[in-house]
């Protein structure tokens, strides 16, 4: 890694980092010089492969199995990150679940799980991370353009969960700004991942809604996160930032 490293000597914690957008963020922050700790919920093989990829490129990474619906496991993972690397500078809240069903049929179990992972885990991780952060700390959540636009039926609860991050981000910016910690919410549009590939009938129905007419790439989201995590973004806080190809325009 012979480039200028914007995050040299920083420690980043990514909640939900083993696949898709999360994995791209792990790789990008490591490439920028940060030691990266990330959580995963199921596939140890995928998480270990990501660690190996980062280390092969000269970076530092640690994978921790943790359920984002569990307060104890979230707090424990952040504590392990601090014990391992001695500090914490960046938190990225990327864990999320999506359940779609007509509201008359939406199960309360799915409602509880959606709120636990998409909202409650963000509050818990932010609370725990903020205890270890100093001036220059960065907290970044991965929301969704669906907080602003939900163009199909069945997504009301998911949209609600992502809308909650909009208000949370503004409030946290006020709470943590005096300590020099910024808090922002990145709101991606449809992005090509294994959970939402760009070659399906569903994707075909969405592409005309984007001004650019295509799905986003995980690397595009990761580059935006890396900028917000870096030294040049210190005057950006309390912002809910669309990166959606014009989906909500």
N, C-alpha and C positions, 0 to 999 in steps of 0.2 A: 504494500500500500504506500505509494510514493507521492500521493497527491496531498494538497493542503487539507488537513483534517479539522473540520469545524467542531467536532465533538470530542477531540482528544482529551483523555483523562476524565470524561464524563461516564456516569453509570446510568443506564436506562433499564426500566422495567416495563415489559409489554405484557399486559393481561390478554391472553389469547393470541399466541404468536406462532403457532406451529404450521399454519396453512394460509393460503389465500393472501389477503391484504396484510394480515399479521406477519406472515413469514417474509413478505417483501419489506415490511418495516424493520424487522429484525436484521435482515441483510443490509439494508441501506444505512441504518444507524451504526452498525458494526463497521461498515465501509467508511463511515465518517469518523471513526476512531473510538466510539463508545464501547464500553463493556456492556453486553446486553444479556439481561436475564428475561426469560419469557416463560409463560405458563402454557400448559396444554392439558386437555381433559381426557383424551382417549389413546391416541396412537403414540406410544413411546418410540416406535421405530421411526416415524416421521419426524418427531422432535429430535431424536438423536442424529438423524441424517442432516437436519438443519444445523445443529451444532457443529457437526463434522464439516459441513460446507463452509460455515463461517470461519472455523479454525483453519481450514485449508487455504483460505484467502488471507490469512494473517490476522484475523480478528479474534475476539473473545466472546464466548457465549455460554450460557448455562440454562438448561431446561429443567423446569420444576412441574411436576404433575399437581394440578390444583383445580378444583371445581369452583367456577366463578359464582355459583349459587351458595357457596359455603363461606361465611364470614371467617371462621377459623382458618380455613385453607388459604384464603386471600391474604390475611394478615401474616400467616406463617410464611408464605412465599416471599412477601416483601421483606420480612425479617431476615430470611435466609439470604436474599440478595444483598442486604446491608452488611450482614456478617461476612459474606464472601468477599465483597469488594470495598467495604468500609465506608460507603456513602451512597446517596441516591440523588440524582439530578433531574431525571426525566421519567415521567410516568405516561404511558400510552394505554388508555382503556379501549381495547379492541374487541374483547369478548362480546359475543352477541348471539341470540337465537331468533329464529323467525318461524312463527306458526300462523298459517292463513286458514281462515274458515269464516263462513257467514256468522255474523254476531249472534244469531239465534242458536247456533250450534257450537260456538266457541267454548271449549271446556275451561272450567275454573283452574284445573291443573296447569293448562297451557298459559292461562293468564298469570298465575303465580310464578311459573318458571320464566316467562318473558320479563316480568318486572324484576325478578330476583337477579337475572343475569344482565339485562340491558340497562337497568337503573340502579338497583340496590348495590350491585357490585362496584359500580362507578363511585358511589358515595363512600363505600367502605375502603376501596383502594386509594381514593384521594385522601381520605382521612388519615390512613396509615402512612401513605407516602409523604404527606405534608409534614408529618412529625420529624422526618429525617432530612427534609430539603432546606437549603439556605437560599440566599439571594441568587437569582439567576435560575431558579428551579422552573421546570416546564411541566405542565399537566395538559395532556391532549387527549380528548375523547374522539372516538370514531362513531359519529352519528349516522344520519342518512338524509338524503334529499327528501325522503318520504315524510319527514317532519314538516315540510313545506308543501308537498304534493303527493297525494295517494290516488293514482289514476285508475285503480282497479278495485273491485269488491273483495272483501275478506281480510284486508290489511289494517283494519282500524286499530287493533290493539298494538300491532307493531309500530304503526305511525305514532300512537300515543306514547309509547315507550321512548321513541327517538325525539319526540317533541319535549319530553321531560328534560332531556339533556340541554335544550336551548335555555330554559330558565335556570337550570343548575349551573351552567357555565357562567352566566351573567352574575349570579349570586356568589359563586366561588371566586370570581375575579375580584370582587369587592372584599371578600374575606381575606384573600391571600396577597392581593396587590401590595399592601403596606410592607410585606416581607420580601418583595422583589420576585414573587412567583407569579408567572403568567398562567392563565387557564383558557384554553380554546377548544372549540368543537368543530371537527372536520366532518362535512356532510357529503359523502360520495353519492353519485348516482349509480346506475347499473355498471358493474365492473365484472370483467371476465374472470371468474374463478371456478373451481370445481363444483361449488354449490350453485352457481348461477352462470353457466357457460353461455357464450355469445352465439352458439350455433343451434339453438333450440327454437321451437315455435314461439315460446314465451319471449325470447330475446327478439325475434323478428317483429313481434307486436310492439315492443318497447322502443326499438331504434328510431322510428319516425318521430317519437316524442322528444328526442334529443336534437338540439340545434346543429350539432356536428354529425348526427346520424350514425353514431357508432357507440359501442360499449367502451368504457374506460379500461385501462390496464393497471394492474396492481402496482407497477413501478411508478405510475403517475401519482397515485395516492401516497406512496412511500416518500417520494421526493418532496411533496408538500409537507408531510409530517416532519421530515428532516429539516426543512427550512424553519418551521415553527419551533423546533427543538433547539435551533442554533442561536448564535449570538446576535444575528442581525434582526431577529424577530422580537426583541425585548420590549417593543412599544405596541405589540399586538396582544390584547387580552380581552376577555369577555366576548370574543367574536365567534359567530356561527358561520362558518366559511364553506360555501358550496363549491364542490369540484365534481360537477355532474354533466358536463357537456351541454349545458343549457336545458336540462330536463325540466327544471323549475322556472325557466324564463317565461 
